[in-house]
Amino acid sequence: MSHEFHPLYIAYLVYFNRDRDYFECHEVLEELWLEKDREPVYKGLLQVAVGLFHFRNGTVNSMYNKRLGAIKMLNSSLHKLNACSHHALGIDMERLLADVRQYIARLERYEHEPFDFYPLDICITDPLLRKEVKAGCKKLAPHLPLRTGYERGPKAKEWRPD
């Protein structure tokens, strides 16, 4: 693979690997996914970030269960990414899929074997992509503070039941 990569894809990789800002990963990759006619590979990568976001920032209660939300997103990502070639988009897709499968397996045993959140890395295999991500790290400032937890928007906060 030796072509130029889309700036939004570069941003996704920077936010995913450097910042662990999975909310921002979702924002930039959703834009690219829409621009690329909803290609499943971009939706799958987006869902990996959303699954990690859910598990890291969620809670386990009757309103929302972070573990179940993460499992749902990560399983959905597998269905979309399984058809990709081993080095699709300049990344080691096989390794990412293996890491996601392992995360799902651990989440499925979470009630009996709880564990702290841990990030995943997306291994970049294409030398040009590696170079572009390195340059992107210098251009893109980290989004601090990272969005953590679930917060309802201003309109939802204004509404109060009688």
N, C-alpha and C positions, 0 to 999 in steps of 0.2 A: 504494500500500500504506500503510495507516495503522492498524495494529493493534499491540498490545503483543507483543513478541517474548519467547520463552521464555528464562529466565535461563541455562539451559545453553548455548543458542545464543549468547547474549551472551558468556558465558565463553569459548566456543570462539573467537570472533572476537578477543577480547582476547588470549588465549594465542597465537593464530595471528599476528596483526598486530603486537602490541606486544612480546610476549615471545619469539616464535619457539620456544615450548615445544610441540613437536609431539607429545610423549608425553602431555602434559596435555590437548592438543586431543583426542587419541584417547579419553582417559578420560571427559571430559565429554560428548563427542558420542556415544559409544557408549551412555551412559546415556539420552540423549535419543532416539537411534535405537530403542532397546528400548521406551521409553515411547510412541513414536509408531508402534508396530506395524511397525517395520523399514522405514520409508519409504526408498526408494532414494536420495533426495536427501541425506539425512543420512549414509548409508553412503558415498556418493560424496565428500562433504566430508571425512568421517573418513579416507577412503583417500588424499586429497591430503596430509593431514598425515602419515599413516603413510609414504607414499612419500618425502616430504622428510626424515622422521626416519631412514629407512633409508639414504638417500644421505649425509646429514650425519654420521651416527654409525656407519655400518657399516665393514666392511673388505672387501677383495677377497682371498679365499683359497679354498682347496678346501672349507672348511666353509660359508662364506657369502660371497656376492658382493653387495656393497651396490648396485652398479649394476643388477644383474638384479632384485633385490628392489624397488628403487625403480621400475623400469620396469613390473614386474608390478602394483604398487599403483596407480601413476598411470594405466596403461591401464584398469584396473578402474574407477577413478574416472570416467574419460571415459565409459564405457558407462552408468554410472548417471546422470551429470549431463547428458549430451547431450539428454535429453528435457525438460529444465527450460526454463522460459521465460527470456528475456533478463535479467530482473531478479527472478528467483525469490529468495524469502527476503530481499529488500531489498539484494541484492548484484548486481554486474555479472557474471552467470554467463558471458556470452559472452567477456568479458575473461579470466576465470579459466580457461575451457576453452582459450583461445588460449595462455595462459601455460603450462598443463599440457602441451599439445601440443608447444610449443617445448622445454620441459624434457625431454620424452621423446625428441625428435629429437636433442637434445644428448647425452643419456645413451646413445643408440644409437650415437653416434660417439665415445663417451668413450675407447675404447681407442686411437683415432688422434688425437683432439683432447681430451685431458683438461682439466678445468676444476675450479675450486674450487666448493664448495657456495655457492649463493646462495639467499636466501629469496624467496618469493613474497608478494605482498600481495593480500588480498581487498578489492576496491574496494566500499565501502558506498555504495549509491545512495539508499536510503530515509532521509529526514531524521530520522524518529523512531528508526530503528535506529542512525543515527550518534550521536544524542543518548544513547541507552541504552548504547552501547558506550563512549562518553566517560565516562558515569557509572560503568560497570563497571570502567573503568581505575582509578578512584579507590577502588572497593570491593575489588577483587581484588589482593592482593599478588602480586608475581611469585614463581614457584616457583624459589627459588635454593638450592643450585645446581641448574641444569637437569640432568635425567637425560641423560647422553650415553653413548654406547657401549652395548654389549650386555652385560648382566650376568645371570647365572643366579640364580634365587631360592635361598633358604636350603636348601630340601630337596634341590635338585640339587647344591648344594655339599657336603652331608653325604654323599651317595652316593659311594662310591669302589669301583671294580672291584677284585676280589681279585687 
